[in-house]
Amino acid sequence: MDLSGLRSGGPVARPRGSRRPLELYLAEVGSQDRLALRRARELLDAEERARASAFHRPRDRDAYVVAHAALRGVLSTLMGVPADALPLVREPCPGCGGPHGRPALRSRDVHFSLSHSGDLVMVALAPTPVGVDVEGLATARAVLDARPALHVAEAEELALLPLHERPVAFTRTWVRKEAYLKGLGTGLVRDPSLDYVGTGPRPAAPAAEWTLRDVLVPHGYAAAVALRTG
């Protein structure tokens, strides 16, 4: 699996006493041939394969396979365990409590987060809870439809911008929110309008014990990472 470390000004944060900083990895869907995709699929467990098969669009299915194989690849290298033998479990669903929440390691020495959108896959590894999100640029319609999910101050900031600037500002706001909510472990079960992350070029920390940063990604996308530092 072809992964390249993202350089975005160095580690987002290094918690006191930690020897390993935050690590970010990026993979591109579509750069793999069918043999590489088949080998990637072989790394997944039965549940992951079932989830991949549930996607109707081949591109979405490939993105899921690449994302989860990439995650297994970096965890395998870090832990010295074969990618198909990693001790991964599913956390309880934050909505219903069922055993189908986000993936996690049985040991909590390593925390990770995974996101994929369009052609991009991003993986974050850290010694403390972490969340990452990458999204393609929102359309003008999506901006209008999602305004109720913004904090009241963010909605006001967005309304002050020229129309042509709103999709970019909204998308970077949204990835910040998703990254933070993934780090919390709630996902969108928590109302995203509760937390202020800002629409401007510099994100606002939603809580004192969290660091939130934008991540440099290819044109047409936005990404952010949230790391618990307190």
N, C-alpha and C positions, 0 to 999 in steps of 0.2 A: 504494500500500500504506500503510495507516494505521499509523504507528509512533509511540509516545510514549516519550520518555526516562524511565527510572526514576530517581527521586530516592531514594537510600538512604544519605544522609550524605555525598554527594560522591564523588569518585574513591576507589576502594579503595586505590590506591597510585600514586605517580608515580616511576618509576625514575629514578635520577640521570642527568641529561643528556637526559631525555626531555621533549619539548614537548607531547606529547599524552597526556592521562590515559586511564585505562580509560573506555570508553563502553558503556552498557547500553541496549538497546532492547526494548520489549515490544509484541507484537501479539496480538490476540484473534481466534481462529478463529470463524467464524460471523457476524462483522460484515460480511463481504463478500457481495455478491450474485453470481449465476452469471457475469455479465459480468466482474466484477472477478476472479473465480477463473480465468476463461478467459484474461484478460490476464496474470494472474500466472503461469499455466502456460506462456505463450508466452515468458516470460523464462528458463525453464529450458533446460538443454542436453538433448541426446538421452538421455544416461545418467540424468539426474535425472527426466525424463519417464517413462522405463522403470521406475525405482524407484517413482515415484508410482503408476503403473498396477498395480504388484504388490500394493498394499494392497487387501484385500477389503472393508474397511469404508469407506464414503464419508467419514466424519468423519476417519479416519486419513489417507486420501488427501488431503483438503483441508488438514489440518494440515501434511503434508509440503510441499505446494505453497506454502502461505502462508509456512512457515518458510524455504524456500530462496529464494522470491521476495523476502522481507523482507531476507534476508542480501544478496542481489544488489543490492537497493535502497540499503541503507546503504553498501555498498562502492562502488557506482556514484557516489554523492554524494561520498564521501570522496576517490576517486581521479580523478573527472572522466572516467570511462569508461562508455559505455552498459552498462546492466545485463546485456544479453544478449551482451556482448562482453568480459566480464571474463576475465583470464587465469587461470582456475581450473584446478587439477590435482588429482588424487587421490594422497594419500600412500600408501606401501606399507602394506598391512594389517599391524598389529602381531602378528597371529596366524599368518598364512601367508606374508606377504611379497608377496602379490599386489597388483596395481594398483587396489585398490578400498577403500582406507582413507578417512580423513576428507578433506574438501575443504580445499585450501590455495591461496594465491596463489603464482605462480611467483616473485615477489619476496617477500622476507620482511620488508619494511618495515612490514607490517600483519599482525598475528595476529588470528584470530577464532575464535569458538566458537558453536555453535548448539544449541538444545535446544527440544523441544516436548512438551507433555503435555496431554491433554484439550483445553481451549479456549485454552491459552496457548502462545505462541512467544516465546523469548528469544534475543537476539543480543548477543554481547559483542565489542568491538573493542579492541585494545590494542597497544602497541609491543613487547611481549614475549609469550612463550607464555601463553595464557589458556584457561581452561575454565569453562563455565557449565552448570548443570543446573537444570531445573524439573520438579517432580513433583507429581501429585495426592496427597492425604493417603492413606497406606497403610491397608489394612484390618488388623484384628486378626490374621487368618489370614496375611496377607503378612508381618507382623512376626514371627510364629512361624517361618514357612518360611525367612526370610532371616537369622535369627540367626547361622547359621554364617558368614555373610559379614562379620560385625562383628569388630572387634578385641576381644580377650578383655576388655579394660578397658571397652569400650563395652557389651558384653553384660552385664557386671556392673552397670554404671550403669543400664541399661535394666531389669534385673531388680529393682532397688530402687524403681522408680517404681510408683505405682498403675496398675492395668490401663488405666484410661481415659486416662492421660497418655502411654502408650507409643506409640500411632500417630503422634502429633505429634513426639515425641522421635526416633523411628526415622526418620521422613521427613526431618527436617532433618539427621540424621546421614547418611542415604543421599545426599542431594543434595550434601552437602559432599564425600563420597567420589567421586561421579561427576564433579563439577567438577574436583577435583584430578587424577583419572585421565585426564580429557579433556585437561587442561593438559599433563600428561606426554606425552600422545600414545599411551598404551597402551590406554586404555579398560579394560574389564573383563577383558582378557587378563591384566592384573596382578591378583593376588588382593586383593580389597578389604579382607580381614581384616588385611593387613600394616600398614595405615596407621591411626593413631589421629587422629580429627578431633573426638571428643567428642560427647556427646548433649545437653549442656546448652545454655543460651541463647547462650553465646559459643563459637564454634568454636576448636579448637586447631590451630595450624599443623602440618601433617604433616611439613614439612621446613623448615630454616632459610631457604632461599632462596625460599620461597613464602609469599604472603599469602592467607589464606582468610577470606571474609566471607559472612554470610548476606545475602540480598537481600529487601527487602519486596515481596511480591506479593499478589494478592487472596486472600481467605479460601478455605480449602480446598486451598491449594497451599503448597509450600515451594520455595525456590530458594537457590542459593549460587554464588559465583564464586571461582575460584582464579587468582592472577596470580603469575608468577615475577618476583621483585623482586631477585634476587641472581645 
